[in-house]
């Protein structure tokens, strides 16, 4: 009998689905969502502009390490820093409650 190969992503999705049933885990997960989305948008904008973290850091008057930490959600940037990064990418920062 041939066994179905399970992709690592499938295992991760199932684990996350189970973990999100725990209210405490869900709360922590949701609290980090904004930082995660900001990091993803910065990465995508950098890719679109074809610039490195170092180049973005120079434009935003910060360090490459700070950009890296923001992109990986290791730190939560101030609104001022997020705005500087947006301007360095030729974009504007918009904040909405939905």
Backbone as CSV, one residue per row, in Angstrom:
resi,resn,N_x,N_y,N_z,CA_x,CA_y,CA_z,C_x,C_y,C_z
1,UNK,0.847,-1.168,0.000,0.000,0.000,0.000,0.900,1.241,0.000
2,UNK,0.598,2.148,-0.893,1.377,3.368,-1.013,0.850,4.393,-0.017
3,UNK,1.784,4.955,0.743,1.419,5.948,1.744,1.451,7.344,1.134
4,UNK,0.432,8.144,1.439,0.368,9.509,0.930,1.469,10.334,1.590
5,UNK,2.202,11.061,0.744,3.261,11.903,1.275,2.647,13.189,1.825
6,UNK,2.989,13.514,3.063,2.479,14.719,3.707,3.545,15.799,3.590
7,UNK,3.154,16.921,3.070,4.066,18.047,2.927,4.250,18.728,4.282
8,UNK,5.440,19.221,4.572,5.654,19.918,5.849,4.666,21.059,6.072
9,UNK,4.290,21.770,5.002,3.345,22.871,5.139,1.988,22.364,5.610
10,UNK,1.576,21.168,5.141,0.309,20.583,5.585,0.345,20.338,7.092
11,UNK,1.472,19.817,7.578,1.613,19.568,9.016,1.546,20.880,9.789
12,UNK,2.203,21.891,9.286,2.203,23.190,9.945,0.798,23.786,9.976
13,UNK,0.085,23.692,8.868,-1.285,24.213,8.818,-2.186,23.500,9.820
14,UNK,-2.048,22.194,9.912,-2.879,21.433,10.865,-2.527,21.796,12.304
15,UNK,-1.238,21.943,12.582,-0.806,22.324,13.922,-1.359,23.701,14.284
16,UNK,-1.246,24.643,13.369,-1.747,25.985,13.618,-3.256,25.962,13.854
17,UNK,-3.961,25.212,13.060,-5.412,25.103,13.218,-5.766,24.608,14.620
18,UNK,-5.038,23.602,15.090,-5.287,23.078,16.443,-4.927,24.112,17.506
19,UNK,-3.788,24.768,17.328,-3.326,25.743,18.315,-4.285,26.933,18.418
20,UNK,-4.862,27.360,17.298,-5.752,28.515,17.305,-7.058,28.256,18.054
21,UNK,-7.329,27.007,18.387,-8.515,26.687,19.190,-8.303,27.063,20.649
22,UNK,-7.047,27.215,21.054,-6.708,27.632,22.414,-6.837,29.154,22.492
23,UNK,-7.766,29.678,23.312,-7.994,31.131,23.364,-6.732,31.941,23.706
24,UNK,-5.910,31.435,24.577,-4.690,32.152,24.959,-3.719,32.230,23.772
25,UNK,-3.550,31.110,23.079,-2.683,31.093,21.900,-3.243,32.021,20.828
26,UNK,-4.560,31.949,20.588,-5.202,32.778,19.559,-4.975,34.259,19.852
27,UNK,-5.086,34.657,21.120,-4.895,36.052,21.499,-3.473,36.507,21.154
28,UNK,-2.489,35.718,21.515,-1.089,36.050,21.226,-0.863,36.103,19.721
29,UNK,-1.413,35.143,19.008,-1.280,35.089,17.544,-1.856,36.349,16.905
30,UNK,-3.046,36.728,17.319,-3.710,37.888,16.735,-3.007,39.192,17.087
31,UNK,-2.418,39.268,18.279,-1.689,40.473,18.680,-0.464,40.708,17.792
32,UNK,0.119,39.650,17.272,1.297,39.780,16.424,0.990,39.955,14.948
33,UNK,-0.261,39.881,14.579,-0.648,39.917,13.166,-0.269,41.227,12.483
34,UNK,-0.475,42.366,13.142,-0.166,43.663,12.520,1.337,43.769,12.227
35,UNK,2.174,43.362,13.171,3.622,43.402,12.944,4.022,42.482,11.797
36,UNK,3.406,41.305,11.751,3.693,40.351,10.685,3.327,40.940,9.321
37,UNK,2.132,41.522,9.232,1.689,42.092,7.956,2.560,43.271,7.537
38,UNK,2.959,44.103,8.490,3.844,45.221,8.168,5.163,44.705,7.602
39,UNK,5.734,43.709,8.255,6.990,43.133,7.772,6.865,42.581,6.365
40,UNK,5.779,41.872,6.101,5.554,41.313,4.758,5.428,42.411,3.709
41,UNK,4.723,43.492,4.064,4.545,44.583,3.107,5.863,45.304,2.826
42,UNK,6.687,45.445,3.843,7.996,46.073,3.630,8.840,45.200,2.711
43,UNK,8.854,43.906,2.975,9.617,42.979,2.123,9.140,43.075,0.679
44,UNK,7.820,43.030,0.483,7.283,43.076,-0.876,7.632,44.388,-1.563
45,UNK,7.535,45.486,-0.837,7.862,46.793,-1.422,9.347,46.857,-1.783
46,UNK,10.207,46.297,-0.935,11.650,46.265,-1.245,11.916,45.451,-2.497
47,UNK,11.252,44.308,-2.606,11.420,43.457,-3.787,10.953,44.201,-5.032
48,UNK,9.808,44.852,-4.920,9.273,45.610,-6.059,10.241,46.720,-6.484
49,UNK,10.873,47.353,-5.502,11.816,48.447,-5.779,13.219,47.941,-6.114
50,UNK,13.410,46.626,-5.918,14.717,46.001,-6.172,15.830,46.647,-5.337
51,UNK,15.544,46.811,-4.041,16.551,47.355,-3.138,16.781,46.403,-1.968
52,UNK,17.956,46.477,-1.400,18.323,45.626,-0.274,17.871,46.255,1.042
53,UNK,17.963,45.472,2.095,17.683,46.001,3.423,18.631,47.161,3.724
54,UNK,19.872,46.998,3.347,20.882,48.033,3.602,20.509,49.339,2.885
55,UNK,20.094,49.236,1.624,19.689,50.426,0.868,18.466,51.092,1.498
56,UNK,17.493,50.272,1.900,16.307,50.821,2.547,16.688,51.507,3.853
57,UNK,17.558,50.887,4.613,17.992,51.464,5.884,18.635,52.835,5.676
58,UNK,19.487,52.952,4.659,20.118,54.242,4.373,19.068,55.293,4.046
59,UNK,18.104,54.914,3.215,17.038,55.852,2.826,16.188,56.273,4.018
60,UNK,15.983,55.352,4.974,15.126,55.614,6.133,15.921,56.125,7.336
61,UNK,17.215,56.330,7.138,18.088,56.823,8.203,18.075,55.917,9.429
62,UNK,18.286,54.632,9.175,18.370,53.655,10.250,19.420,52.621,9.851
63,UNK,19.441,51.485,10.507,20.428,50.447,10.190,19.757,49.260,9.510
64,UNK,20.565,48.475,8.832,20.072,47.255,8.194,19.502,46.310,9.242
65,UNK,20.116,46.264,10.429,19.648,45.373,11.497,18.223,45.737,11.928
66,UNK,17.930,47.022,11.991,16.584,47.455,12.373,15.572,47.007,11.319
67,UNK,15.913,47.193,10.050,15.014,46.753,8.969,14.779,45.251,9.069
68,UNK,15.834,44.498,9.292,15.718,43.042,9.409,14.796,42.654,10.558
69,UNK,14.966,43.288,11.704,14.127,42.967,12.865,12.657,43.294,12.604
70,UNK,12.406,44.389,11.911,11.020,44.749,11.592,10.436,43.750,10.599
71,UNK,11.208,43.392,9.582,10.713,42.443,8.570,10.427,41.064,9.150
72,UNK,11.160,40.673,10.182,10.945,39.354,10.785,10.027,39.409,12.001
73,UNK,9.428,40.583,12.244,8.517,40.786,13.377,9.198,40.564,14.725
74,UNK,10.508,40.740,14.763,11.232,40.618,16.030,11.007,41.844,16.903
75,UNK,10.729,42.966,16.271,10.414,44.196,16.998,9.193,44.837,16.364
76,UNK,8.534,45.644,17.163,7.392,46.398,16.668,7.848,47.841,16.490
77,UNK,7.868,48.334,15.256,8.385,49.684,15.034,7.426,50.759,15.549
78,UNK,7.990,51.902,15.868,7.147,53.044,16.208,6.439,53.498,14.937
79,UNK,5.391,54.284,15.097,4.715,54.836,13.927,5.662,55.751,13.155
80,UNK,6.513,56.467,13.875,7.482,57.342,13.217,8.421,56.524,12.332
81,UNK,8.918,55.401,12.837,9.829,54.561,12.044,9.084,53.961,10.852
82,UNK,7.878,53.474,11.077,7.100,52.900,9.979,6.859,53.950,8.896
83,UNK,6.602,55.177,9.310,6.389,56.258,8.356,7.670,56.573,7.582
84,UNK,8.808,56.587,8.265,10.092,56.825,7.585,10.379,55.736,6.559
85,UNK,10.071,54.505,6.910,10.292,53.391,5.984,9.369,53.537,4.776
86,UNK,8.120,53.871,5.032,7.169,54.063,3.923,7.670,55.148,2.979
87,UNK,8.092,56.277,3.535,8.596,57.372,2.692,9.840,56.943,1.928
88,UNK,10.705,56.174,2.569,11.920,55.690,1.907,11.586,54.766,0.742
89,UNK,10.416,54.146,0.800,9.946,53.267,-0.273,9.069,54.004,-1.281
90,UNK,8.920,55.316,-1.091,8.083,56.114,-1.987,6.605,55.873,-1.767
91,UNK,6.246,55.509,-0.543,4.855,55.192,-0.219,4.403,56.039,0.957
92,UNK,3.119,55.991,1.243,2.587,56.647,2.437,2.081,55.568,3.386
93,UNK,2.153,55.858,4.656,1.673,54.930,5.668,0.208,55.221,5.947
94,UNK,-0.627,54.205,5.866,-2.045,54.338,6.187,-2.354,53.381,7.314
95,UNK,-3.076,53.864,8.301,-3.472,53.019,9.433,-4.987,53.035,9.487
96,UNK,-5.585,51.840,9.560,-7.040,51.737,9.566,-7.479,50.747,10.632
97,UNK,-8.632,50.997,11.185,-9.299,50.028,12.027,-10.388,49.382,11.168
98,UNK,-10.414,48.066,11.113,-11.437,47.381,10.318,-12.123,46.330,11.174
